[in-house]
Amino acid sequence: MEDPRQEVKKIRWEKLKKVASMAAPMVVVNISRYLLRAISTMIVGHKSEISLAGIALASTLASVTGFTLIVRRASADPKKKNWFMECLD
């Protein structure tokens, strides 16, 4: 008969593998999104300093504004009457 501690470790390891397999795609997507922004900024940075400043500001503004609206719209309650206006507040 196996040691109870070994059995608990085995169960924990199996659960850890399941959670890691579910989390891996999310980790890859987040890293890819960051690298896409960084690589496009590096490519534009070879043109001129003004282009680099412009793309840095534009991508930051688009990222913050876009993601904020998406998250707020996703978390709004569509059963409320003015749910769309709540997203814009």
PDB file of N, CA, C and O in Angstrom:
ATOM      1  N   MET A   1       0.838  -1.186   0.000  1.00  0.00           N
ATOM      2  CA  MET A   1       0.000   0.000   0.000  1.00  0.00           C
ATOM      3  C   MET A   1       0.882   1.248   0.000  1.00  0.00           C
ATOM      4  O   MET A   1       1.912   1.299   0.672  1.00  0.00           O
ATOM      5  N   GLU A   2       0.454   2.258  -0.771  1.00  0.00           N
ATOM      6  CA  GLU A   2       1.258   3.483  -0.903  1.00  0.00           C
ATOM      7  C   GLU A   2       1.151   4.351   0.333  1.00  0.00           C
ATOM      8  O   GLU A   2       0.172   4.318   1.079  1.00  0.00           O
ATOM      9  N   ASP A   3       2.199   5.126   0.513  1.00  0.00           N
ATOM     10  CA  ASP A   3       2.220   6.096   1.598  1.00  0.00           C
ATOM     11  C   ASP A   3       1.171   7.184   1.308  1.00  0.00           C
ATOM     12  O   ASP A   3       1.098   7.656   0.173  1.00  0.00           O
ATOM     13  N   PRO A   4       0.354   7.599   2.296  1.00  0.00           N
ATOM     14  CA  PRO A   4      -0.675   8.622   2.053  1.00  0.00           C
ATOM     15  C   PRO A   4      -0.091   9.945   1.556  1.00  0.00           C
ATOM     16  O   PRO A   4      -0.720  10.657   0.772  1.00  0.00           O
ATOM     17  N   ARG A   5       1.111  10.264   2.018  1.00  0.00           N
ATOM     18  CA  ARG A   5       1.729  11.521   1.547  1.00  0.00           C
ATOM     19  C   ARG A   5       2.084  11.441   0.069  1.00  0.00           C
ATOM     20  O   ARG A   5       1.929  12.417  -0.664  1.00  0.00           O
ATOM     21  N   GLN A   6       2.550  10.302  -0.360  1.00  0.00           N
ATOM     22  CA  GLN A   6       2.876  10.116  -1.774  1.00  0.00           C
ATOM     23  C   GLN A   6       1.615  10.195  -2.634  1.00  0.00           C
ATOM     24  O   GLN A   6       1.626  10.737  -3.739  1.00  0.00           O
ATOM     25  N   GLU A   7       0.536   9.645  -2.100  1.00  0.00           N
ATOM     26  CA  GLU A   7      -0.730   9.681  -2.828  1.00  0.00           C
ATOM     27  C   GLU A   7      -1.239  11.119  -2.976  1.00  0.00           C
ATOM     28  O   GLU A   7      -1.741  11.503  -4.033  1.00  0.00           O
ATOM     29  N   VAL A   8      -1.102  11.908  -1.902  1.00  0.00           N
ATOM     30  CA  VAL A   8      -1.515  13.319  -1.942  1.00  0.00           C
ATOM     31  C   VAL A   8      -0.652  14.082  -2.931  1.00  0.00           C
ATOM     32  O   VAL A   8      -1.163  14.912  -3.682  1.00  0.00           O
ATOM     33  N   LYS A   9       0.655  13.815  -2.945  1.00  0.00           N
ATOM     34  CA  LYS A   9       1.551  14.476  -3.901  1.00  0.00           C
ATOM     35  C   LYS A   9       1.166  14.117  -5.330  1.00  0.00           C
ATOM     36  O   LYS A   9       1.190  14.971  -6.217  1.00  0.00           O
ATOM     37  N   LYS A  10       0.814  12.868  -5.551  1.00  0.00           N
ATOM     38  CA  LYS A  10       0.414  12.424  -6.886  1.00  0.00           C
ATOM     39  C   LYS A  10      -0.853  13.144  -7.346  1.00  0.00           C
ATOM     40  O   LYS A  10      -0.946  13.577  -8.495  1.00  0.00           O
ATOM     41  N   ILE A  11      -1.828  13.269  -6.442  1.00  0.00           N
ATOM     42  CA  ILE A  11      -3.077  13.963  -6.768  1.00  0.00           C
ATOM     43  C   ILE A  11      -2.806  15.436  -7.051  1.00  0.00           C
ATOM     44  O   ILE A  11      -3.339  15.998  -8.008  1.00  0.00           O
ATOM     45  N   ARG A  12      -1.977  16.056  -6.219  1.00  0.00           N
ATOM     46  CA  ARG A  12      -1.629  17.467  -6.442  1.00  0.00           C
ATOM     47  C   ARG A  12      -0.942  17.659  -7.785  1.00  0.00           C
ATOM     48  O   ARG A  12      -1.228  18.619  -8.501  1.00  0.00           O
ATOM     49  N   TRP A  13      -0.045  16.759  -8.124  1.00  0.00           N
ATOM     50  CA  TRP A  13       0.675  16.864  -9.391  1.00  0.00           C
ATOM     51  C   TRP A  13      -0.290  16.753 -10.569  1.00  0.00           C
ATOM     52  O   TRP A  13      -0.165  17.492 -11.546  1.00  0.00           O
ATOM     53  N   GLU A  14      -1.253  15.833 -10.482  1.00  0.00           N
ATOM     54  CA  GLU A  14      -2.242  15.684 -11.545  1.00  0.00           C
ATOM     55  C   GLU A  14      -3.094  16.943 -11.691  1.00  0.00           C
ATOM     56  O   GLU A  14      -3.366  17.384 -12.808  1.00  0.00           O
ATOM     57  N   LYS A  15      -3.511  17.517 -10.577  1.00  0.00           N
ATOM     58  CA  LYS A  15      -4.294  18.756 -10.621  1.00  0.00           C
ATOM     59  C   LYS A  15      -3.474  19.902 -11.186  1.00  0.00           C
ATOM     60  O   LYS A  15      -3.986  20.716 -11.954  1.00  0.00           O
ATOM     61  N   LEU A  16      -2.204  19.969 -10.810  1.00  0.00           N
ATOM     62  CA  LEU A  16      -1.321  21.017 -11.314  1.00  0.00           C
ATOM     63  C   LEU A  16      -1.161  20.905 -12.827  1.00  0.00           C
ATOM     64  O   LEU A  16      -1.149  21.918 -13.527  1.00  0.00           O
ATOM     65  N   LYS A  17      -1.039  19.690 -13.328  1.00  0.00           N
ATOM     66  CA  LYS A  17      -0.917  19.501 -14.777  1.00  0.00           C
ATOM     67  C   LYS A  17      -2.183  19.948 -15.504  1.00  0.00           C
ATOM     68  O   LYS A  17      -2.111  20.541 -16.580  1.00  0.00           O
ATOM     69  N   LYS A  18      -3.357  19.658 -14.905  1.00  0.00           N
ATOM     70  CA  LYS A  18      -4.618  20.077 -15.529  1.00  0.00           C
ATOM     71  C   LYS A  18      -4.729  21.597 -15.572  1.00  0.00           C
ATOM     72  O   LYS A  18      -5.103  22.167 -16.597  1.00  0.00           O
ATOM     73  N   VAL A  19      -4.405  22.245 -14.465  1.00  0.00           N
ATOM     74  CA  VAL A  19      -4.487  23.710 -14.406  1.00  0.00           C
ATOM     75  C   VAL A  19      -3.478  24.332 -15.366  1.00  0.00           C
ATOM     76  O   VAL A  19      -3.792  25.305 -16.051  1.00  0.00           O
ATOM     77  N   ALA A  20      -2.278  23.779 -15.419  1.00  0.00           N
ATOM     78  CA  ALA A  20      -1.253  24.314 -16.322  1.00  0.00           C
ATOM     79  C   ALA A  20      -1.672  24.154 -17.781  1.00  0.00           C
ATOM     80  O   ALA A  20      -1.410  25.035 -18.599  1.00  0.00           O
ATOM     81  N   SER A  21      -2.313  23.052 -18.108  1.00  0.00           N
ATOM     82  CA  SER A  21      -2.749  22.863 -19.497  1.00  0.00           C
ATOM     83  C   SER A  21      -3.863  23.836 -19.871  1.00  0.00           C
ATOM     84  O   SER A  21      -3.990  24.210 -21.037  1.00  0.00           O
ATOM     85  N   MET A  22      -4.676  24.252 -18.889  1.00  0.00           N
ATOM     86  CA  MET A  22      -5.711  25.248 -19.172  1.00  0.00           C
ATOM     87  C   MET A  22      -5.130  26.657 -19.225  1.00  0.00           C
ATOM     88  O   MET A  22      -5.611  27.496 -19.987  1.00  0.00           O
ATOM     89  N   ALA A  23      -4.112  26.920 -18.431  1.00  0.00           N
ATOM     90  CA  ALA A  23      -3.546  28.264 -18.357  1.00  0.00           C
ATOM     91  C   ALA A  23      -2.558  28.549 -19.479  1.00  0.00           C
ATOM     92  O   ALA A  23      -2.353  29.711 -19.831  1.00  0.00           O
ATOM     93  N   ALA A  24      -1.954  27.536 -20.037  1.00  0.00           N
ATOM     94  CA  ALA A  24      -0.917  27.732 -21.053  1.00  0.00           C
ATOM     95  C   ALA A  24      -1.390  28.571 -22.245  1.00  0.00           C
ATOM     96  O   ALA A  24      -0.665  29.480 -22.648  1.00  0.00           O
ATOM     97  N   PRO A  25      -2.564  28.316 -22.829  1.00  0.00           N
ATOM     98  CA  PRO A  25      -2.994  29.156 -23.950  1.00  0.00           C
ATOM     99  C   PRO A  25      -3.153  30.629 -23.575  1.00  0.00           C
ATOM    100  O   PRO A  25      -2.835  31.507 -24.376  1.00  0.00           O
ATOM    101  N   MET A  26      -3.638  30.904 -22.373  1.00  0.00           N
ATOM    102  CA  MET A  26      -3.792  32.301 -21.946  1.00  0.00           C
ATOM    103  C   MET A  26      -2.435  32.978 -21.803  1.00  0.00           C
ATOM    104  O   MET A  26      -2.278  34.148 -22.153  1.00  0.00           O
ATOM    105  N   VAL A  27      -1.473  32.251 -21.295  1.00  0.00           N
ATOM    106  CA  VAL A  27      -0.123  32.801 -21.145  1.00  0.00           C
ATOM    107  C   VAL A  27       0.467  33.108 -22.518  1.00  0.00           C
ATOM    108  O   VAL A  27       1.074  34.161 -22.714  1.00  0.00           O
ATOM    109  N   VAL A  28       0.291  32.199 -23.461  1.00  0.00           N
ATOM    110  CA  VAL A  28       0.812  32.402 -24.819  1.00  0.00           C
ATOM    111  C   VAL A  28       0.157  33.615 -25.477  1.00  0.00           C
ATOM    112  O   VAL A  28       0.843  34.406 -26.125  1.00  0.00           O
ATOM    113  N   VAL A  29      -1.144  33.773 -25.324  1.00  0.00           N
ATOM    114  CA  VAL A  29      -1.848  34.911 -25.919  1.00  0.00           C
ATOM    115  C   VAL A  29      -1.351  36.228 -25.325  1.00  0.00           C
ATOM    116  O   VAL A  29      -1.110  37.184 -26.062  1.00  0.00           O
ATOM    117  N   ASN A  30      -1.197  36.288 -24.012  1.00  0.00           N
ATOM    118  CA  ASN A  30      -0.732  37.529 -23.380  1.00  0.00           C
ATOM    119  C   ASN A  30       0.686  37.875 -23.803  1.00  0.00           C
ATOM    120  O   ASN A  30       0.982  39.042 -24.063  1.00  0.00           O
ATOM    121  N   ILE A  31       1.556  36.896 -23.876  1.00  0.00           N
ATOM    122  CA  ILE A  31       2.929  37.154 -24.319  1.00  0.00           C
ATOM    123  C   ILE A  31       2.934  37.593 -25.781  1.00  0.00           C
ATOM    124  O   ILE A  31       3.665  38.512 -26.151  1.00  0.00           O
ATOM    125  N   SER A  32       2.124  36.940 -26.611  1.00  0.00           N
ATOM    126  CA  SER A  32       2.070  37.307 -28.034  1.00  0.00           C
ATOM    127  C   SER A  32       1.558  38.732 -28.222  1.00  0.00           C
ATOM    128  O   SER A  32       2.067  39.478 -29.059  1.00  0.00           O
ATOM    129  N   ARG A  33       0.550  39.103 -27.440  1.00  0.00           N
ATOM    130  CA  ARG A  33       0.009  40.456 -27.558  1.00  0.00           C
ATOM    131  C   ARG A  33       1.056  41.499 -27.182  1.00  0.00           C
ATOM    132  O   ARG A  33       1.182  42.530 -27.843  1.00  0.00           O
ATOM    133  N   TYR A  34       1.798  41.226 -26.127  1.00  0.00           N
ATOM    134  CA  TYR A  34       2.859  42.150 -25.720  1.00  0.00           C
ATOM    135  C   TYR A  34       3.952  42.203 -26.783  1.00  0.00           C
ATOM    136  O   TYR A  34       4.412  43.288 -27.139  1.00  0.00           O
ATOM    137  N   LEU A  35       4.370  41.057 -27.289  1.00  0.00           N
ATOM    138  CA  LEU A  35       5.441  41.034 -28.286  1.00  0.00           C
ATOM    139  C   LEU A  35       5.013  41.706 -29.589  1.00  0.00           C
ATOM    140  O   LEU A  35       5.837  42.339 -30.249  1.00  0.00           O
ATOM    141  N   LEU A  36       3.762  41.583 -29.965  1.00  0.00           N
ATOM    142  CA  LEU A  36       3.285  42.236 -31.187  1.00  0.00           C
ATOM    143  C   LEU A  36       3.447  43.745 -31.088  1.00  0.00           C
ATOM    144  O   LEU A  36       3.909  44.396 -32.024  1.00  0.00           O
ATOM    145  N   ARG A  37       3.062  44.289 -29.946  1.00  0.00           N
ATOM    146  CA  ARG A  37       3.200  45.737 -29.744  1.00  0.00           C
ATOM    147  C   ARG A  37       4.668  46.151 -29.687  1.00  0.00           C
ATOM    148  O   ARG A  37       5.051  47.173 -30.257  1.00  0.00           O
ATOM    149  N   ALA A  38       5.474  45.369 -29.009  1.00  0.00           N
ATOM    150  CA  ALA A  38       6.893  45.700 -28.881  1.00  0.00           C
ATOM    151  C   ALA A  38       7.612  45.608 -30.221  1.00  0.00           C
ATOM    152  O   ALA A  38       8.430  46.469 -30.546  1.00  0.00           O
ATOM    153  N   ILE A  39       7.315  44.579 -30.993  1.00  0.00           N
ATOM    154  CA  ILE A  39       7.983  44.402 -32.283  1.00  0.00           C
ATOM    155  C   ILE A  39       7.572  45.489 -33.262  1.00  0.00           C
ATOM    156  O   ILE A  39       8.420  46.012 -33.986  1.00  0.00           O
ATOM    157  N   SER A  40       6.295  45.843 -33.301  1.00  0.00           N
ATOM    158  CA  SER A  40       5.881  46.910 -34.219  1.00  0.00           C
ATOM    159  C   SER A  40       6.504  48.242 -33.820  1.00  0.00           C
ATOM    160  O   SER A  40       6.833  49.051 -34.687  1.00  0.00           O
ATOM    161  N   THR A  41       6.669  48.481 -32.528  1.00  0.00           N
ATOM    162  CA  THR A  41       7.328  49.703 -32.082  1.00  0.00           C
ATOM    163  C   THR A  41       8.797  49.697 -32.485  1.00  0.00           C
ATOM    164  O   THR A  41       9.327  50.733 -32.888  1.00  0.00           O
ATOM    165  N   MET A  42       9.458  48.563 -32.386  1.00  0.00           N
ATOM    166  CA  MET A  42      10.869  48.473 -32.784  1.00  0.00           C
ATOM    167  C   MET A  42      11.041  48.693 -34.287  1.00  0.00           C
ATOM    168  O   MET A  42      11.984  49.356 -34.720  1.00  0.00           O
ATOM    169  N   ILE A  43      10.131  48.137 -35.073  1.00  0.00           N
ATOM    170  CA  ILE A  43      10.230  48.296 -36.526  1.00  0.00           C
ATOM    171  C   ILE A  43      10.058  49.758 -36.906  1.00  0.00           C
ATOM    172  O   ILE A  43      10.820  50.274 -37.723  1.00  0.00           O
ATOM    173  N   VAL A  44       9.075  50.432 -36.331  1.00  0.00           N
ATOM    174  CA  VAL A  44       8.844  51.844 -36.638  1.00  0.00           C
ATOM    175  C   VAL A  44       9.987  52.700 -36.087  1.00  0.00           C
ATOM    176  O   VAL A  44      10.300  53.749 -36.651  1.00  0.00           O
ATOM    177  N   GLY A  45      10.606  52.267 -35.001  1.00  0.00           N
ATOM    178  CA  GLY A  45      11.705  53.014 -34.394  1.00  0.00           C
ATOM    179  C   GLY A  45      12.898  53.171 -35.302  1.00  0.00           C
ATOM    180  O   GLY A  45      13.719  54.064 -35.094  1.00  0.00           O
ATOM    181  N   HIS A  46      13.012  52.322 -36.307  1.00  0.00           N
ATOM    182  CA  HIS A  46      14.132  52.448 -37.252  1.00  0.00           C
ATOM    183  C   HIS A  46      13.928  53.597 -38.236  1.00  0.00           C
ATOM    184  O   HIS A  46      14.881  54.030 -38.883  1.00  0.00           O
ATOM    185  N   LYS A  47      12.717  54.089 -38.354  1.00  0.00           N
ATOM    186  CA  LYS A  47      12.433  55.183 -39.291  1.00  0.00           C
ATOM    187  C   LYS A  47      12.949  56.515 -38.756  1.00  0.00           C
ATOM    188  O   LYS A  47      13.850  57.117 -39.339  1.00  0.00           O
ATOM    189  N   SER A  48      12.375  56.971 -37.643  1.00  0.00           N
ATOM    190  CA  SER A  48      12.801  58.239 -37.050  1.00  0.00           C
ATOM    191  C   SER A  48      12.286  58.321 -35.625  1.00  0.00           C
ATOM    192  O   SER A  48      11.458  57.522 -35.189  1.00  0.00           O
ATOM    193  N   GLU A  49      12.803  59.314 -34.913  1.00  0.00           N
ATOM    194  CA  GLU A  49      12.374  59.484 -33.525  1.00  0.00           C
ATOM    195  C   GLU A  49      10.919  59.927 -33.438  1.00  0.00           C
ATOM    196  O   GLU A  49      10.195  59.529 -32.526  1.00  0.00           O
ATOM    197  N   ILE A  50      10.492  60.758 -34.398  1.00  0.00           N
ATOM    198  CA  ILE A  50       9.106  61.234 -34.401  1.00  0.00           C
ATOM    199  C   ILE A  50       8.153  60.056 -34.639  1.00  0.00           C
ATOM    200  O   ILE A  50       7.111  59.955 -33.992  1.00  0.00           O
ATOM    201  N   SER A  51       8.513  59.178 -35.560  1.00  0.00           N
ATOM    202  CA  SER A  51       7.677  58.003 -35.823  1.00  0.00           C
ATOM    203  C   SER A  51       7.609  57.106 -34.599  1.00  0.00           C
ATOM    204  O   SER A  51       6.552  56.566 -34.272  1.00  0.00           O
ATOM    205  N   LEU A  52       8.733  56.950 -33.929  1.00  0.00           N
ATOM    206  CA  LEU A  52       8.772  56.124 -32.728  1.00  0.00           C
ATOM    207  C   LEU A  52       7.876  56.709 -31.644  1.00  0.00           C
ATOM    208  O   LEU A  52       7.124  55.980 -30.997  1.00  0.00           O
ATOM    209  N   ALA A  53       7.953  58.011 -31.445  1.00  0.00           N
ATOM    210  CA  ALA A  53       7.113  58.655 -30.435  1.00  0.00           C
ATOM    211  C   ALA A  53       5.637  58.522 -30.801  1.00  0.00           C
ATOM    212  O   ALA A  53       4.800  58.266 -29.936  1.00  0.00           O
ATOM    213  N   GLY A  54       5.323  58.694 -32.079  1.00  0.00           N
ATOM    214  CA  GLY A  54       3.939  58.592 -32.529  1.00  0.00           C
ATOM    215  C   GLY A  54       3.366  57.207 -32.334  1.00  0.00           C
ATOM    216  O   GLY A  54       2.248  57.061 -31.842  1.00  0.00           O
ATOM    217  N   ILE A  55       4.121  56.186 -32.717  1.00  0.00           N
ATOM    218  CA  ILE A  55       3.599  54.821 -32.579  1.00  0.00           C
ATOM    219  C   ILE A  55       3.502  54.419 -31.114  1.00  0.00           C
ATOM    220  O   ILE A  55       2.596  53.675 -30.738  1.00  0.00           O
ATOM    221  N   ALA A  56       4.420  54.900 -30.285  1.00  0.00           N
ATOM    222  CA  ALA A  56       4.364  54.580 -28.855  1.00  0.00           C
ATOM    223  C   ALA A  56       3.118  55.195 -28.226  1.00  0.00           C
ATOM    224  O   ALA A  56       2.410  54.530 -27.470  1.00  0.00           O
ATOM    225  N   LEU A  57       2.850  56.457 -28.533  1.00  0.00           N
ATOM    226  CA  LEU A  57       1.656  57.109 -27.998  1.00  0.00           C
ATOM    227  C   LEU A  57       0.378  56.483 -28.542  1.00  0.00           C
ATOM    228  O   LEU A  57      -0.573  56.240 -27.798  1.00  0.00           O
ATOM    229  N   ALA A  58       0.366  56.228 -29.839  1.00  0.00           N
ATOM    230  CA  ALA A  58      -0.844  55.674 -30.456  1.00  0.00           C
ATOM    231  C   ALA A  58      -1.153  54.275 -29.940  1.00  0.00           C
ATOM    232  O   ALA A  58      -2.305  53.965 -29.634  1.00  0.00           O
ATOM    233  N   SER A  59      -0.144  53.442 -29.843  1.00  0.00           N
ATOM    234  CA  SER A  59      -0.409  52.075 -29.384  1.00  0.00           C
ATOM    235  C   SER A  59      -0.798  52.044 -27.914  1.00  0.00           C
ATOM    236  O   SER A  59      -1.631  51.234 -27.508  1.00  0.00           O
ATOM    237  N   THR A  60      -0.203  52.919 -27.118  1.00  0.00           N
ATOM    238  CA  THR A  60      -0.581  52.986 -25.711  1.00  0.00           C
ATOM    239  C   THR A  60      -2.012  53.477 -25.556  1.00  0.00           C
ATOM    240  O   THR A  60      -2.789  52.906 -24.791  1.00  0.00           O
ATOM    241  N   LEU A  61      -2.360  54.531 -26.277  1.00  0.00           N
ATOM    242  CA  LEU A  61      -3.715  55.067 -26.208  1.00  0.00           C
ATOM    243  C   LEU A  61      -4.740  54.050 -26.695  1.00  0.00           C
ATOM    244  O   LEU A  61      -5.784  53.864 -26.068  1.00  0.00           O
ATOM    245  N   ALA A  62      -4.443  53.396 -27.805  1.00  0.00           N
ATOM    246  CA  ALA A  62      -5.372  52.399 -28.340  1.00  0.00           C
ATOM    247  C   ALA A  62      -5.507  51.221 -27.387  1.00  0.00           C
ATOM    248  O   ALA A  62      -6.602  50.697 -27.180  1.00  0.00           O
ATOM    249  N   SER A  63      -4.409  50.819 -26.823  1.00  0.00           N
ATOM    250  CA  SER A  63      -4.429  49.687 -25.900  1.00  0.00           C
ATOM    251  C   SER A  63      -5.249  50.004 -24.664  1.00  0.00           C
ATOM    252  O   SER A  63      -6.115  49.219 -24.276  1.00  0.00           O
ATOM    253  N   VAL A  64      -4.990  51.134 -24.046  1.00  0.00           N
ATOM    254  CA  VAL A  64      -5.696  51.501 -22.816  1.00  0.00           C
ATOM    255  C   VAL A  64      -7.169  51.761 -23.097  1.00  0.00           C
ATOM    256  O   VAL A  64      -8.034  51.236 -22.396  1.00  0.00           O
ATOM    257  N   THR A  65      -7.460  52.559 -24.107  1.00  0.00           N
ATOM    258  CA  THR A  65      -8.842  52.900 -24.417  1.00  0.00           C
ATOM    259  C   THR A  65      -9.624  51.682 -24.891  1.00  0.00           C
ATOM    260  O   THR A  65     -10.731  51.420 -24.421  1.00  0.00           O
ATOM    261  N   GLY A  66      -9.044  50.950 -25.816  1.00  0.00           N
ATOM    262  CA  GLY A  66      -9.737  49.786 -26.366  1.00  0.00           C
ATOM    263  C   GLY A  66     -10.018  48.728 -25.336  1.00  0.00           C
ATOM    264  O   GLY A  66     -11.144  48.241 -25.237  1.00  0.00           O
ATOM    265  N   PHE A  67      -9.025  48.365 -24.574  1.00  0.00           N
ATOM    266  CA  PHE A  67      -9.221  47.317 -23.585  1.00  0.00           C
ATOM    267  C   PHE A  67     -10.154  47.763 -22.471  1.00  0.00           C
ATOM    268  O   PHE A  67     -10.918  46.955 -21.943  1.00  0.00           O
ATOM    269  N   THR A  68     -10.100  49.029 -22.111  1.00  0.00           N
ATOM    270  CA  THR A  68     -11.000  49.526 -21.078  1.00  0.00           C
ATOM    271  C   THR A  68     -12.449  49.419 -21.538  1.00  0.00           C
ATOM    272  O   THR A  68     -13.308  48.957 -20.787  1.00  0.00           O
ATOM    273  N   LEU A  69     -12.719  49.839 -22.756  1.00  0.00           N
ATOM    274  CA  LEU A  69     -14.092  49.741 -23.263  1.00  0.00           C
ATOM    275  C   LEU A  69     -14.550  48.299 -23.386  1.00  0.00           C
ATOM    276  O   LEU A  69     -15.692  47.977 -23.057  1.00  0.00           O
ATOM    277  N   ILE A  70     -13.671  47.434 -23.854  1.00  0.00           N
ATOM    278  CA  ILE A  70     -14.049  46.027 -24.014  1.00  0.00           C
ATOM    279  C   ILE A  70     -14.360  45.402 -22.659  1.00  0.00           C
ATOM    280  O   ILE A  70     -15.364  44.705 -22.510  1.00  0.00           O
ATOM    281  N   VAL A  71     -13.509  45.648 -21.682  1.00  0.00           N
ATOM    282  CA  VAL A  71     -13.725  45.064 -20.358  1.00  0.00           C
ATOM    283  C   VAL A  71     -14.979  45.630 -19.720  1.00  0.00           C
ATOM    284  O   VAL A  71     -15.748  44.888 -19.109  1.00  0.00           O
ATOM    285  N   ARG A  72     -15.198  46.922 -19.848  1.00  0.00           N
ATOM    286  CA  ARG A  72     -16.383  47.527 -19.243  1.00  0.00           C
ATOM    287  C   ARG A  72     -17.652  47.034 -19.930  1.00  0.00           C
ATOM    288  O   ARG A  72     -18.661  46.809 -19.261  1.00  0.00           O
ATOM    289  N   ARG A  73     -17.624  46.863 -21.233  1.00  0.00           N
ATOM    290  CA  ARG A  73     -18.812  46.362 -21.926  1.00  0.00           C
ATOM    291  C   ARG A  73     -19.062  44.904 -21.572  1.00  0.00           C
ATOM    292  O   ARG A  73     -20.210  44.474 -21.459  1.00  0.00           O
ATOM    293  N   ALA A  74     -17.988  44.145 -21.399  1.00  0.00           N
ATOM    294  CA  ALA A  74     -18.149  42.735 -21.068  1.00  0.00           C
ATOM    295  C   ALA A  74     -18.690  42.557 -19.658  1.00  0.00           C
ATOM    296  O   ALA A  74     -19.379  41.577 -19.373  1.00  0.00           O
ATOM    297  N   SER A  75     -18.381  43.500 -18.776  1.00  0.00           N
ATOM    298  CA  SER A  75     -18.821  43.348 -17.393  1.00  0.00           C
ATOM    299  C   SER A  75     -20.132  44.071 -17.096  1.00  0.00           C
ATOM    300  O   SER A  75     -20.625  43.999 -15.971  1.00  0.00           O
ATOM    301  N   ALA A  76     -20.704  44.761 -18.073  1.00  0.00           N
ATOM    302  CA  ALA A  76     -21.962  45.476 -17.857  1.00  0.00           C
ATOM    303  C   ALA A  76     -23.125  44.485 -17.803  1.00  0.00           C
ATOM    304  O   ALA A  76     -23.035  43.377 -18.331  1.00  0.00           O
ATOM    305  N   ASP A  77     -24.197  44.892 -17.169  1.00  0.00           N
ATOM    306  CA  ASP A  77     -25.380  44.055 -17.046  1.00  0.00           C
ATOM    307  C   ASP A  77     -26.363  44.422 -18.161  1.00  0.00           C
ATOM    308  O   ASP A  77     -26.986  45.482 -18.098  1.00  0.00           O
ATOM    309  N   PRO A  78     -26.517  43.565 -19.182  1.00  0.00           N
ATOM    310  CA  PRO A  78     -27.399  43.904 -20.306  1.00  0.00           C
ATOM    311  C   PRO A  78     -28.874  43.933 -19.931  1.00  0.00           C
ATOM    312  O   PRO A  78     -29.693  44.411 -20.715  1.00  0.00           O
ATOM    313  N   LYS A  79     -29.233  43.432 -18.747  1.00  0.00           N
ATOM    314  CA  LYS A  79     -30.628  43.460 -18.324  1.00  0.00           C
ATOM    315  C   LYS A  79     -31.053  44.852 -17.874  1.00  0.00           C
ATOM    316  O   LYS A  79     -32.242  45.168 -17.843  1.00  0.00           O
ATOM    317  N   LYS A  80     -30.070  45.682 -17.523  1.00  0.00           N
ATOM    318  CA  LYS A  80     -30.399  47.047 -17.126  1.00  0.00           C
ATOM    319  C   LYS A  80     -30.800  47.846 -18.361  1.00  0.00           C
ATOM    320  O   LYS A  80     -30.430  47.506 -19.485  1.00  0.00           O
ATOM    321  N   LYS A  81     -31.549  48.895 -18.136  1.00  0.00           N
ATOM    322  CA  LYS A  81     -32.074  49.683 -19.244  1.00  0.00           C
ATOM    323  C   LYS A  81     -30.964  50.428 -20.001  1.00  0.00           C
ATOM    324  O   LYS A  81     -30.939  50.399 -21.232  1.00  0.00           O
ATOM    325  N   ASN A  82     -30.065  51.081 -19.296  1.00  0.00           N
ATOM    326  CA  ASN A  82     -29.016  51.874 -19.932  1.00  0.00           C
ATOM    327  C   ASN A  82     -27.654  51.212 -19.774  1.00  0.00           C
ATOM    328  O   ASN A  82     -26.692  51.878 -19.390  1.00  0.00           O
ATOM    329  N   TRP A  83     -27.551  49.928 -20.059  1.00  0.00           N
ATOM    330  CA  TRP A  83     -26.302  49.222 -19.835  1.00  0.00           C
ATOM    331  C   TRP A  83     -25.191  49.731 -20.743  1.00  0.00           C
ATOM    332  O   TRP A  83     -24.024  49.730 -20.350  1.00  0.00           O
ATOM    333  N   PHE A  84     -25.537  50.166 -21.956  1.00  0.00           N
ATOM    334  CA  PHE A  84     -24.502  50.654 -22.853  1.00  0.00           C
ATOM    335  C   PHE A  84     -23.914  51.977 -22.350  1.00  0.00           C
ATOM    336  O   PHE A  84     -22.707  52.195 -22.455  1.00  0.00           O
ATOM    337  N   MET A  85     -24.742  52.841 -21.815  1.00  0.00           N
ATOM    338  CA  MET A  85     -24.242  54.124 -21.300  1.00  0.00           C
ATOM    339  C   MET A  85     -23.384  53.928 -20.066  1.00  0.00           C
ATOM    340  O   MET A  85     -22.473  54.716 -19.815  1.00  0.00           O
ATOM    341  N   GLU A  86     -23.662  52.877 -19.284  1.00  0.00           N
ATOM    342  CA  GLU A  86     -22.816  52.587 -18.120  1.00  0.00           C
ATOM    343  C   GLU A  86     -21.400  52.265 -18.556  1.00  0.00           C
ATOM    344  O   GLU A  86     -20.446  52.564 -17.838  1.00  0.00           O
ATOM    345  N   CYS A  87     -21.257  51.662 -19.716  1.00  0.00           N
ATOM    346  CA  CYS A  87     -19.933  51.290 -20.214  1.00  0.00           C
ATOM    347  C   CYS A  87     -19.099  52.524 -20.539  1.00  0.00           C
ATOM    348  O   CYS A  87     -17.872  52.491 -20.446  1.00  0.00           O
ATOM    349  N   LEU A  88     -19.750  53.586 -20.911  1.00  0.00           N
ATOM    350  CA  LEU A  88     -19.033  54.765 -21.351  1.00  0.00           C
ATOM    351  C   LEU A  88     -18.744  55.723 -20.212  1.00  0.00           C
ATOM    352  O   LEU A  88     -17.991  56.678 -20.400  1.00  0.00           O
ATOM    353  N   ASP A  89     -19.312  55.502 -19.042  1.00  0.00           N
ATOM    354  CA  ASP A  89     -19.057  56.399 -17.887  1.00  0.00           C
ATOM    355  C   ASP A  89     -17.659  56.239 -17.365  1.00  0.00           C
ATOM    356  O   ASP A  89     -17.278  56.910 -16.405  1.00  0.00           O
TER     357      ASP A  89
END
